[in-house]
Structures are given as C-alpha cells and as structure tokens.
C-alpha cells in the first residue's frame, strides 16, 4: 500500500509540482534567473535555446530603437512655451512606467502560451477545484510572470521598449541642472530688452531656490512614474476581457523570424545612414545628430542592461543589484558626455570636439545611456520590494546618481563653466 499522502494515478504515483510560496513576487521586478529560459513550454512552441536567445536579442534591438524614438518624440512635443513642467523626459518616464505596469498585470495577451486549448481527460481530473467542480488549470501569478519572461515579444516590449522609453540618466542629469540653475526652460514671454533670450538663459537665484528645484524634479518624477505604473496595472485589469490573445504559433512561426530581420535590419540601417547620410553635401545634418546616432547606440545599451540584470539581480533579492549598477553606470557616462560636449577639447580646443564629435556625444547620451538606464523597471522594483527595502533602494539610487552628477558635472560647471554646444542637442535647441 502506498503512503496515504502520495496520490496514485492509473500509471503510478503522481508527484505534484511544488507551488510557490505566498510571498513570491509576480511583478516586473522579479529577478530573472538564467534557468527561466528552460521553463516548460507548450508543445506549440518548441524552440531551441540558442534560437530563443537570438529571437530575444532581435526583439530587444528593434524595440530599443522604437523606445528611443518614442522618448525623443515625447521630449520634443512636451517642450513648449508655458509648459507647466519643464523636464520633458518626465512624461516619457510616466508613459513607459504605465506601459510596463500594463504588461506585467495583463493575463490574456500571452495566455495561449500557458493555457492549453484542449485539455485531456486526465488534465481535467487533475484540475478539479476544491469544491468538486471541474475547470481549466490555474496558473499562479509567479508562474505566469516566469513564463512571460521566456517569450521574446514580452522581453522586447517590457525590457526593450519600456526600458528604453524611460531614462534614469536623463532624470539625474535634469536633477543636477536644476540644482546648478542651468536647466533648459521654454521661453514663456517676450522680453523688451535687446538681449537675446534663449532656452539656456539663466537668472541668478538664491541657493535655497535651487534646492527646491532639485526636490521638485525628484518628487515629481518618482510620483508620476510610480503612479503611471499603478495606473497601468489597473487599466490591464479593467480591459482584461477586451484584451486580445496572441497565438503562440503566430509568435513562434511568424513574429519571431520577422523580428530577426527587423531588429538587425533597422540597426544596420541606422549605422549605414549615420556613416553615409543621404544629405551630407547640403550642410543639413541636424537630424543625424539628434536622432540617428542615438539609434546606433540604443541597442547596445538595452542589451547590456538586459544581461546585467539577468546575471546580477538574483544575487541580492532585497536589492536589485543589476538595475542599480546599470543606472549608476549610465548616469556616470551621461555626465561625462555632457561635460565633454560643453567644454573645449583637443589641441584646437573645439567645444565638444567639433560638430560631428558633439553629435556622437549626443547620440551616446540619448541612445546608449537612455537605453542602459531605466525608470520603469526601477519604480516597479521599488514598489515590489518590502517597504523598508524599497525605501532603501530608492534612496540609495537617487542619492548615488546625484552624487555622481555633482562630482562629474559639478567639477566642470563650477570651475571651467559650460559653453554652448556646437550641434543641435534636441529639445533644448527648440525655439517656439
């Protein structure tokens, strides 16, 4: 006689899968483990490990480019005379956090991957509820999130698009510029003075006002981003019945191979256009510096963030080390590029190393640093950790990024001083 606590089936004893504990995390902040890619999948999606990795990289590259374009577009649109908030990247951080919250909470978009369409008789018996009624097998939130992280499209949308749509380095750059009274601001009114007023014109102010400006940007960015993520989760629940279901066959047989072409093709196209711009002889190359170089560096930052989080986040469950590391690294690189862009360098002392050098530096800031750092995943992790751990993680990230900017940018701003860049740097050069 078998032990009474081991159920038997017609073919022998059945070993039940161990269910995750109640404190398992199910949001986008859950650490990625390398063995997540080995999770048991539906028979309709049998993909070898190396091909799955290649599909994931292709999705990340394509959606990193799309996220960068979306962020640059939002910054341009929200920088206008009379704007109530003068840091346009805050709206990109809000929208990216909203999108990540929606993707983490929705239950139907990828449900074809974990919900068999025709359960067998034995599966129906195994899925009996406690009250004796039968129903479809239930997947816990933790298991659902684990399966999602093996889907290249989800990684492309959550890590590629949302992570590149938001930027922690731009957030920290604006915090320092507000502290140093050099934050670009839209010109709200006409001035009677003959002196030309630009978006970079400043008026001397008391240090207390600079401290208030610093707090204003920090509080507004964190509050809007965290609120956007929470709103996204509620929207996902509200429209759950209207959310379409993506077929696993469509993803594996059509979309994944298509992204293999689009991801690498878009990136190579951006590289070739940056090297050989079609209008290089007419002197109009502003679009290359404000957009194209950013698209060249965007996939590199996104891929580095993805694999750094994959390897480092599981090391300390109470402190996402991978996200923290890439946010600090991207913030440091952002500050160094901004310094070089606004001071004379080289033998000739050209500001930013000349026009092309200035454009490349802008591309590194908007593309590499913007995609390497993320606010959407950061606020999701802050919200998902235990309260004390979340406060510590948020405080260390903000203070650490600000300290880096004070050391890197402050050492130049308060000694040599910043000069006007010789290239178009995007929305700060917008005159309306």
N, C-alpha and C positions, 0 to 999 in steps of 0.2 A: 504494500500500500504506500503510495507516495505521501509525503507530508501534506497535511491539510492546507498549508498556506501557499502551496505551489499549484496553480490551476493546471488542469490537463486538457488537452485537445485530442482530437481523433488521432493525430500523428505523434503524440507525445507531449511532454511538459512544455508549457509556453512560458518564456521568460519575458516579463513585462518590462518595457523601457522605463528607465528611471526618469521621473518627472522632475523638472526644475523646481527649485525651492521658490517660496513665495516672494523672496526678496530679489529674485533675478530681475535684471534690468531689461526692458524691452524697447527702449527708445533709440534714437540715433546715436546716443552717447555710449552704447555698449561697446566694449573693446572688441576689435577684430582679432581673431586668432588665425594663424595660417591654416589650421585644420578646418576652418569654416568652409574652405573650398572643397572639402571632402564630404560634406553633408549629403545624406541620402536624398536623391532627387527622384522625380517622377520618371518612368520609363521613356516618356516622350522627349526627355531632354538628357540624352546620354552624350556628354561632351568630354573629351579627354582633358587632362589637367593643363597641359601647355596651351591647347587651343582656347580653353576658357580664360586663361591668363591673357592671351593675345586679344581676345574679344574685349576683355575688361580694359586693357590698355587703350584699345581703339576707341571705346566709348568715353573713357576719361579724356582723351585728347580732343575728341570732337566737342564734347560738352564743356571742356575748359575754354575752348575758343568761343563757344556760344555764351558762356557765362561772362567772359571778359567783355565781349561786345555789349551784353546787356548792362553790365556795370558802367562802362564808359558812356553808353547812351543815357542811362538814368542820371549820371552826374551832369551831363550836358543839359538835359531837359529841366532839371531842378535848380539850375543856377541862373536866376533871372532877377531883374530889379524888384525890390520889395519882398524878396523871398524871406519867409519867417524863420527858416533855418538855413544857415549859410554854409553848412557842411554837406554837400550833395551825396557823399558816399553813405550817409546815414540812411538814406532811402533805399539804396542798394542793399545795405545790411538788413533792413527791415524786410524787404521783399524776398531776399534769399533765406532768411530765417523762417518766414512764413511758408515758403515752398518746402523747406526741409521738414517742418512740423507736419505739413500735409502728407508728405511721402512716408514719414515714419508711422503715422497713425492709420492711414488708409488700409483697408483689408480686402479690397476686391481687385485692384489693378493687377496684381500678380498672383491672385488666388488660384489660378489654373495650375500653378506650379506645385501647390501643396494640397489641392483638393481634387482627388480622383473623380472623374465624371461618372464612372460606372463601377461602384464598389461591388466586390464579390460577396457571396453569401457568408463566408467566414468573416469578412471585414464588417458586414452588417451586424453579425452576432457579437463581434468584439467591440463594436461602437455603441452597445446598449447603454442607455443612461441609467442613473441610479434608481429612477422610478420605474424601470422596466420597459420604458418606451424606446424605440429604436430611432436613430438619427445619424447624420453624417459625422464622421470622425472629427473631433475638435482639435485644433492646433493652438497651443498656448502662444501668448504674445512673444515670449522669448524665442520659441522655436520659429515663429513667423519671421521675426527680425533676423534670425540666423540664416534662414533660407533666403530672405531678400538679399543679404549681403553676398550671396553666391551668384546673383543674377547680374550680368554685366550692365543691363539697362538701368537697374536700380543704382548700382555704383556710379554709373555715368551721370544720372540725374542728381543723386544725393551728394556724392563727393565731387564729381566733375562740375556740374552746373551750379548747384547751390554753394559749394565751397569756393568756386571762382567768382560767383556773383557777389559774394561778400569779401571784405578785406580788412583784416585786423591791422596790418601795417599802415594802410591809409588812415584808419581810425586813430592810431597812435601818432602819426605824422600831424594830423589836424589838432590833436590834443597839444602837442608841443607848439605848433604855430599859433594856437590861441594863447598859450602861456607867454610866448615871446612877442605877441601883438603883431604877427606877420601873416595872419590867416587871410587868404584871398576872399574878398567880400564883394558882392554885386554893388555897382554904383546905383544908389537909390534915387538921387535927386541931382538936378543940375546945380552947378556952382557958379556964382558970379565972378569968382576970381579967375584971372587969366591963366593960372597954373593948371596944367592938365591933370585931371584926376583919373586914376586908373583903378583896376580891381586890386592892385597891390599897394595903393596909397594908404599910409598909416598916420594916425594922430597919437601923439604921446599921451599915455594914460597912467593912472596910479597902479602900482603893483597889485593892490587888492582887487581891482577890476580884472586883471589878467588871471588871478587865481579863481575868480568867479567864472570867467570864461572857460577855464580848464574844467572846473566841476560841471559846468553846463553841458559841455560836449560829452564827458564821460557818462553822466547820468542819463542824458537824452539817448545816447547810442545804446547803452545797456538796456534801458527801459523799453525802447522801441523794438530792439532786436528780440529781447525776451518775450515781449508782448506779441510780436509777429509770429514767433514760433508757437505760442499757446493758441493764438487765433487760428493758425493753420491746422492744429490738431482738432479744434472744434469744427472747422469747416469740413475736414475729412469725415468726421462723424455725421455731420448734418447732411451731406450729399452722398452718404455711403450707398444708398440704393440707386443713385444715378451714375455712380462711377462705373465705367466700362471695365470689362475683364479682358486682359490681353492673353491670347492663346500662347501656350508655351511653344507650340510648333511654329507660330509666327515669329516668336523671338529667336528661336534657335536656327531656323532654316532660312529666314529672310532678313530680319533686322540685324542680327549679329554679323553675318557676312557683309551686309550693306555698310555697317559702321566700320568694318575693316577697311573698306575703300574710302569712305568719307573722312574718317579720322585721320588717317595718314595722308590722304589726298589734300585735305584742307591745310594741314600743317605744312606739307611740302609746297603747296601753292603760295602760302604766306611767305615762306622762306625765299622762293624764287622771285616773288614780287618785291620783297624788300631788297634783294640784291640787284634786280633789273627792273626798276619801276618803269611803267609804260610812258610816263611823262617826265622823265628825268632831264630832258633837254629844254623844257619850257620854264624851269625855275619854280614850279609849283609842286613842292614835295611835303607840304604840311601834313597831308593825310597819312603819309608814310610814318612820320614821327609820332602822331597822336594815336594811330590805330595799328598800323601794320607791324611795327616792331613789337608791340605788346602781344599780338597774336603769335609771333615767332617764339617768344619766351613763355607764353602761358602754359602749354602742355608740360614743359619741364618742371615748373613749379607745382602743378597739380599732381604729377606722378610722384615727385619727391614727397609731397605731403601724404599721399595715399600710402606709400610703402613705409614711411617713417611712423605713421600712426599704426599701421598693421603690426610692426615689429615692437614698438616702444609702449604703446598704450596698455597692453596686458601686463607690463612689468609691475606697475603700481596701480591697483584697482581704484584706490581713493584719490588718485591724482593722474589724469591723462597725460603722461609724460610726452608722448609723441606729438599731440596737438600743441602742448606748451612749447616744445622745442622748435617746431616749425614756425610758430607765431613769433618767438623771440628771434630766430634766425632771420625771418623775413623782415621784421621790424628793423634789425640792425642793418641789413643790406639796403633797405629803403632809405634810412638816414644817411648812409654813406653815399648812395647815388644822388640824393638831394643835395648834399654838400658839394660834391664834385660838379654838379650841374650849375651851381650858383657861385662858383669861385673860379679864378683863373688857374689853369693847369698847363703843364707842358713848358717847353722852352719859350714859346711865344706868349705864354700867359693868356691864352684864349679861354674865355669863360666856357666851362663845360667841355673843353677840348674841341670847340668848333660846332658847326651846325649838325653834322652827322653824329658826332660824339654825344651831343646833347639829346638828339633823338633816340639814340640807342639807350642812353641812361633813362629816358622817359619810358621806353619800352620795358626795361628791366623793372622799373617801379610798378607800372600798370599791369604788366604781364606776369613776370616771374614772381615778384613779391606779392602782387594781388592774388595770385592763384596759390602761392605757397602758404599764405596765411588765410585764416577763415574766422568769421564771426559766427556763422550759423552753427557749425559744429561746436564751437566754444560755448555759446549760450545753451545749447542742448545739453552739453556735459555739465555745465553749472547747474542747470535745472534738474538733471537726473541724478546727480550725486546726493549723498546725505547732506542735510542742511549745513552742518559745520564744514564738511569737506568742500562743499560748493562755494561757501563764502571764502575759504582759504584759497581755493583755486582761482576764483575771480579776482581776489585782492592781489595775489602774487602776480597774476598775468598782467593786470593793469599797471601796477606799480613797477614791475620788471620792465615792461615796454616803455613806460615813461622815463625810467632811469636810463635806459639805453639811448633814448632820444635826447635827453639832457646832456649826456656825455658826448654823443656823436654829433648831433646837430648844434647843441648849445655851445660846444667848444669853438665852433666856427661862427655861429651867429653873434656871439658876444665878444669875439676878438676881431676877426677879419671882417665879418659882415657879409651879408648875401648881396650878390649882384643880380641883375635881371638876366634870365637865361636867353640864349641867342636863338632858341627854337620855340615853336608853339608847344606848350605843355598841356593842352587840353582846355578844360573849362576855365582855369584861371585867366587865360588869354581871351576869354569871350567878352566882347563888348556889345551891349544891348541898350 
